Amino acid sequence: MLRKIEKIFGIILGNAIVALGLSAFSIPNQFLVGGATGIARTVLYFTNINITVTVTVLNIIMFIVGLWILGKQFALTTVVSTVVFPVFLNQFTKIEAFNHLTGDRLLAALCGGMLIGLGIGIVMRLGGSTGGMDIPPLILNKKFRFPVALSMYCFDIIILLSQIIFSNTEEILYGMMSVVLTSVVLNQVLVFGGGDVQVMIISREYKKINEIIQKDLDRGSTFLSIQTGFEKIDQKAVLCVLPNRELSQLNHCVQEVDPKAFMIINGVREVRGRGFTLDKHLQ
């Protein structure tokens, strides 16, 4: 229960940091932004509907679609962001001081990009989702095996292009700088920038851990024959590769089975094979 509470507070903190970066730096300077907020800027220009209202409606729609297609487990990791992000964004945009933190647009682009990347990274490291436009790439990945990162980049490019028609040259260039910096910081907050992680688990309860990985996480695993250095016991180590957003769930499951388990975690650049580039149900 304590871990769940810590996870919820961490996701809330991450959303607060993202909302701060947008409301204090990106939105006041009219920078191009991605995600649901970018769509909201375009809607604001054409219809004069408040950004917070559009973000709230879009998040709710995406949440319902995600619940329907991706299931309840996904919904539980997204519901917090769906609720708290629009609230933070609405409250922060009302604080007049945030509109005048800096008159230097370069500094605003740098600070905004770093804060947004930091906030999203915190949420993803905790196994959560920021909701909104994170959901369509996950749906495309589940239904058609499109890579999540590639889909996210494509959606962001379309959203950014939609804002070019009402932005001047400086706003476009500073916005692009901020978006690039967001990606860099996000990758650094995650496991060394890798989209997936390789985990080796050494535990006497390796059979139970292996069963959890395959049944609860629906991920493949491999046994490695090892001998412990101190007690000279012959046993198995469990090796698996999984998306970094599932690392928190794996760690929680392992700790429940064996709090003394030894885990080695490495970021990986690319993974090919069944469950990643191939359908996991391929025979």
C-alpha positions as MATLAB code, in Angstrom:
seq = 'MLRKIEKIFGIILGNAIVALGLSAFSIPNQFLVGGATGIARTVLYFTNINITVTVTVLNIIMFIVGLWILGKQFALTTVVSTVVFPVFLNQFTKIEAFNHLTGDRLLAALCGGMLIGLGIGIVMRLGGSTGGMDIPPLILNKKFRFPVALSMYCFDIIILLSQIIFSNTEEILYGMMSVVLTSVVLNQVLVFGGGDVQVMIISREYKKINEIIQKDLDRGSTFLSIQTGFEKIDQKAVLCVLPNRELSQLNHCVQEVDPKAFMIINGVREVRGRGFTLDKHLQ';
ca = [
       0.000    0.000    0.000;
       2.856    2.379    0.837;
       4.425    1.758   -2.586;
       1.096    2.472   -4.294;
       0.733    5.741   -2.369;
       4.302    6.735   -3.280;
       3.603    5.901   -6.931;
       0.441    8.024   -6.967;
       2.215   10.991   -5.370;
       5.084   10.590   -7.850;
       2.682   10.630  -10.810;
       0.935   13.695   -9.364;
       4.310   15.421   -8.949;
       5.293   14.566  -12.532;
       2.053   16.015  -13.890;
       2.533   19.149  -11.784;
       6.027   19.648  -13.252;
       4.716   19.212  -16.820;
       1.887   21.688  -16.168;
       4.383   24.159  -14.678;
       6.670   23.941  -17.696;
       3.752   24.580  -20.050;
       1.987   27.320  -18.097;
       5.105   29.231  -16.999;
       7.233   29.003  -20.152;
       5.708   27.454  -23.279;
       2.148   28.827  -23.307;
       2.967   32.475  -22.300;
       5.585   32.636  -25.078;
       3.305   30.969  -27.669;
       5.826   28.201  -28.311;
       4.881   25.161  -30.361;
       4.052   22.261  -28.041;
       3.145   18.643  -28.642;
       0.520   16.374  -27.153;
      -2.957   17.355  -26.021;
      -1.800   20.882  -25.149;
      -0.645   21.421  -28.742;
      -4.060   20.372  -30.048;
      -5.658   22.699  -27.485;
      -3.589   25.647  -28.791;
      -4.858   25.009  -32.319;
      -8.455   24.714  -31.088;
      -8.029   27.966  -29.142;
      -6.886   29.799  -32.267;
      -9.828   28.682  -34.404;
     -12.652   28.534  -31.835;
     -11.471   30.577  -28.833;
     -12.158   27.618  -26.524;
      -9.967   27.697  -23.405;
      -6.871   25.435  -23.503;
      -7.744   23.747  -20.202;
     -11.244   22.857  -21.414;
      -9.914   21.230  -24.587;
      -7.202   19.313  -22.699;
      -9.763   18.045  -20.180;
     -12.218   16.869  -22.856;
      -9.451   15.265  -24.936;
      -7.980   13.471  -21.913;
     -11.380   12.072  -20.953;
     -12.060   10.841  -24.505;
      -8.620    9.241  -24.780;
      -9.038    7.658  -21.342;
     -12.342    6.048  -22.331;
     -10.854    4.777  -25.605;
      -7.804    3.445  -23.752;
      -9.998    1.709  -21.172;
     -12.030    0.083  -23.941;
      -9.101   -1.105  -26.068;
      -6.146   -1.405  -23.680;
      -8.026   -2.675  -20.620;
      -8.467   -1.866  -16.936;
      -4.807   -2.304  -15.999;
      -3.839    0.494  -18.376;
      -6.699    2.662  -17.126;
      -5.456    2.437  -13.544;
      -2.057    3.850  -14.560;
      -3.688    6.683  -16.527;
      -6.631    7.823  -14.431;
      -4.490    9.951  -12.088;
      -2.926   11.928  -14.945;
      -6.295   12.263  -16.701;
      -7.738   13.942  -13.607;
      -4.883   15.967  -12.118;
      -3.095   17.345  -15.198;
      -5.966   19.584  -16.407;
      -6.437   20.792  -12.817;
      -2.778   21.767  -12.454;
      -2.729   23.386  -15.889;
      -5.861   25.399  -15.124;
      -4.582   26.614  -11.750;
      -1.059   27.425  -12.942;
      -2.277   29.429  -15.944;
      -4.293   31.618  -13.524;
      -1.174   32.566  -11.550;
      -0.100   35.901  -12.990;
       3.499   35.568  -11.771;
       4.032   32.547  -14.030;
       3.392   34.712  -17.083;
       6.363   36.932  -16.246;
       9.042   34.595  -14.898;
      11.456   35.571  -17.659;
      11.484   37.907  -20.621;
      14.224   35.899  -22.323;
      12.539   33.561  -24.825;
      15.640   31.386  -25.194;
      15.741   30.822  -21.441;
      11.995   30.115  -21.482;
      12.421   27.497  -24.237;
      15.218   25.776  -22.309;
      13.425   25.794  -18.952;
      10.107   24.731  -20.455;
      11.658   21.845  -22.386;
      13.568   20.594  -19.354;
      10.581   20.752  -17.007;
       8.219   19.015  -19.441;
      10.756   16.255  -20.135;
      11.463   15.829  -16.417;
       7.767   15.587  -15.533;
       6.904   13.081  -18.264;
      10.000   11.049  -17.381;
       8.976   10.814  -13.723;
       5.497    9.592  -14.659;
       6.835    6.986  -17.108;
       9.498    5.705  -14.696;
       6.781    5.026  -12.163;
       4.943    2.895  -14.716;
       2.253    5.497  -15.329;
       1.062    7.340  -18.397;
       0.445   11.037  -18.921;
      -2.734   10.116  -20.821;
      -3.954   12.246  -23.703;
      -1.951   11.682  -26.878;
       0.124    8.918  -25.241;
      -2.816    6.596  -25.791;
      -3.179    6.447  -29.636;
       0.422    5.176  -30.111;
      -0.194    2.457  -27.514;
      -3.379    1.422  -29.336;
      -1.569    1.310  -32.687;
       1.162   -0.785  -31.073;
      -1.338   -3.271  -29.670;
      -3.452   -3.570  -32.824;
      -0.882   -3.212  -35.609;
       2.514   -3.589  -33.861;
       3.593   -0.065  -34.822;
       6.558    1.031  -32.650;
       5.320    3.310  -29.865;
       8.190    5.789  -30.171;
       7.725    6.167  -33.954;
       3.964    6.673  -33.586;
       4.469    9.284  -30.868;
       6.918   11.207  -33.053;
       4.486   11.121  -35.989;
       1.590   12.404  -33.893;
       3.764   15.133  -32.382;
       4.963   16.255  -35.825;
       1.366   16.548  -37.056;
       0.381   18.491  -33.924;
       3.371   20.820  -34.279;
       2.662   21.416  -37.972;
      -0.938   22.375  -37.130;
       0.384   25.270  -35.028;
       2.717   26.669  -37.679;
      -0.114   28.439  -39.497;
      -0.658   30.874  -36.613;
       2.908   31.108  -35.224;
       5.714   33.411  -36.277;
       9.233   32.264  -37.112;
      10.671   32.800  -33.625;
       7.826   30.930  -31.944;
       8.326   28.014  -34.322;
      12.108   27.847  -33.813;
      11.949   28.231  -30.039;
       9.137   25.680  -29.904;
      11.169   23.155  -31.904;
      14.124   23.709  -29.565;
      11.902   23.129  -26.544;
      10.395   19.931  -28.003;
      13.850   18.514  -28.827;
      15.092   19.318  -25.322;
      11.996   17.647  -23.864;
      12.903   14.419  -25.692;
      16.528   14.583  -24.533;
      15.627   15.139  -20.871;
      12.884   12.491  -21.013;
      15.356    9.902  -22.323;
      17.867   10.779  -19.598;
      15.256   10.449  -16.865;
      14.401    6.985  -18.149;
      16.939    4.162  -18.136;
      19.870    5.632  -20.089;
      17.599    6.649  -22.933;
      16.646    3.085  -23.900;
      13.063    2.272  -24.792;
      13.394   -1.136  -23.135;
      15.294   -2.592  -20.228;
      17.057   -5.910  -19.703;
      16.625   -7.316  -16.209;
      18.507  -10.247  -14.655;
      17.046  -11.476  -11.371;
      18.984  -13.718   -8.983;
      16.765  -15.287   -6.337;
      16.040  -18.661   -4.766;
      12.394  -17.997   -5.713;
      13.264  -17.904   -9.395;
      10.423  -20.277  -10.339;
       7.756  -18.035   -8.780;
       9.331  -14.908  -10.287;
       9.471  -16.532  -13.717;
       5.779  -17.466  -13.443;
       4.848  -13.876  -12.534;
       6.779  -12.486  -15.497;
       5.054  -14.822  -17.934;
       1.514  -14.765  -16.515;
       1.067  -11.364  -14.863;
       3.324   -9.230  -17.071;
       2.784  -11.346  -20.211;
       6.509  -11.170  -21.035;
       8.994  -13.804  -22.121;
      11.865  -14.935  -19.910;
      14.988  -17.079  -20.029;
      16.704  -19.213  -17.363;
      20.469  -18.850  -16.966;
      22.425  -21.491  -15.035;
      24.507  -19.840  -12.294;
      26.391  -20.680   -9.110;
      26.302  -18.259   -6.196;
      29.741  -17.002   -5.194;
      29.430  -17.216   -1.413;
      27.373  -20.356   -0.751;
      28.312  -22.113   -4.026;
      24.660  -23.006   -4.672;
      23.690  -24.056   -8.203;
      20.470  -22.339   -9.261;
      18.853  -20.356  -12.092;
      18.796  -16.643  -12.817;
      15.838  -15.151  -14.676;
      16.540  -12.895  -17.663;
      13.823  -10.822  -19.339;
      13.467   -7.748  -21.543;
      10.493   -5.422  -21.144;
       9.442   -1.797  -21.785;
      10.722    0.654  -19.177;
       7.158    1.641  -18.260;
       6.693   -1.937  -16.911;
       9.893   -1.921  -14.839;
       8.163   -0.511  -11.765;
       5.533   -3.259  -11.877;
       8.203   -5.967  -12.237;
      10.212   -4.557   -9.340;
       7.106   -4.497   -7.145;
       6.243   -8.123   -8.017;
       9.796   -9.348   -7.356;
       9.940   -7.548   -3.995;
       6.702   -9.190   -2.931;
       8.046  -12.668   -3.730;
      11.605  -12.158   -2.467;
      12.641   -8.844   -0.844;
      16.271  -10.052   -0.911;
      16.300  -10.697   -4.669;
      19.280   -9.305   -6.578;
      18.289   -7.406   -9.737;
      20.616   -6.136  -12.464;
      18.963   -3.604  -14.793;
      20.441   -2.361  -18.071;
      19.023   -0.093  -20.737;
      18.945   -1.582  -24.237;
      18.924    0.334  -27.503;
      16.972   -2.112  -29.628;
      15.188   -5.428  -29.213;
      14.163   -7.686  -32.079;
      12.100  -10.842  -31.981;
       8.776  -12.153  -30.745;
       6.953   -9.743  -28.467;
       8.840   -6.737  -29.854;
       9.282   -6.602  -33.635;
       7.202   -9.764  -34.104;
       3.788  -10.743  -32.778;
       4.243  -12.357  -29.350;
       1.676  -15.025  -30.274;
       3.569  -16.055  -33.421;
       4.165  -19.806  -33.506;
];
